[in-house]
């Protein structure tokens, strides 16, 4: 699906980003010296940013199967963006970037960016 | 079947079989799939145009007297997260076992009634509508800047529990928020209003008169005098009456707050006189269309019309399953969460003062000389003490409305103020808005509030003079 979205955005946009984030957190609360609660949150999702005719659009989804629709929405919102007065850094291709927490603990944290 | 309902319907069947064999005292699964639009304009600038989609689910279970809560948005792994819920609750070896009230199984489907589906309106049309309101908001040369916000949300949610409840809800929420900020030299005067509810695009159409009123009030307030501080007879309008009853009193009737607060336990005893005969305060989640409408709460309990104050006497409080069990009272359907990613806690829904028998003219004549306080722009409460800033107000002289005032800050003790109510009007109105209520890190929860015009004596008003 990502390949299809990349192909579509390559054809329709000046540039684009697809950002994927996933993580798990486990807050544990003690109250009055007693274990009060243990909860767990799993969260993942995609952000799509596009540039069309020098204007930026953005959308998001946390349902991986809805990535194409997110790309459609990002294209639609770009019509309302201001003209960009910034330049992005040079191209970084398919590089996995790991935070130091990922190296020192079993907590999962990944962030991937393609341009 | 809507597209969003289709998305979660295959998970519902898996959720049902997980609940059937879980072996806990109680467990519930909440699932949601939704999409929304947000447009925000400031002055001549576009702040945000955004549109997105979210799915999510959560599992809350009570095993061996301990609650666990797991939130996830990877629906495909619901079995894994359900198992984690059981593991987590077994970690909690509590000395005091939590118990909750059981409730009848509820099997129902609900759907927001709407004339115009927000999903069928293009982003361009929504942008055009809010831009037209923004144009009105900046229509005077005294307006320095504006803020106009449009938001809609369409979602489908499912609630299932071990009692056999299966509740499906197709929900549409829509609203706008309008602000003008007027300026004359060093005097800066903002004014704001907001409208929202469960329904379609029709809720936000034809709001031009409201935008005109917001801009005009901001400009008028530039030349309004500040009121002199003192103690006054005060007539509060329907909106301020609603904000007062929600903020100053409603939160004190949330049972989790009472149960954890020794001082409140002594004050909030059912049967205690708090106000005059004829004062009735209601919380009712079952009023379709209003921002606080819930077909059922987030524990699968149907909302009750709860009379918190009945003829001036404290009559009931708002409960979740847990607080009802702890305090030996009936559930009221007030356990709510801002979304499936949060645990339900005790919250209000649509809270209001019921109509009395007096019309507005009688109330102003009875006030004689005093202050008419209109709307509310903010405030804070500290247990039974409150401070609210009214949107604006007018002098009342000989029962007639006089000059306009700004910066009207009302302070006092909520119980003293309730006992100082002299007359209750017959013109109840309800208010919502794009904001909402905040509690326990969960905000904004859609609620509505209101009342009729109310006359109160001996109200302390702070002022510049």
Interface residues (C-beta under 8 A of the other chain):
Chain A: X34 X35 X37 X38 X39 X40 X41 X42 X43 X44 X45 X57 X58 X59 X60 X61 X62 X63 X66 X69 X70 X73 X76 X77 X79 X80 X81 X82
Chain B: X7 X33 X39 X45 X46 X49 X50 X51 X52 X53 X54 X55 X56 X67 X68 X69 X70 X71 X72 X73 X74 X75 X81 X84 X88 X91 X92 X93 X94 X95 X123 X124 X127 X341 X343
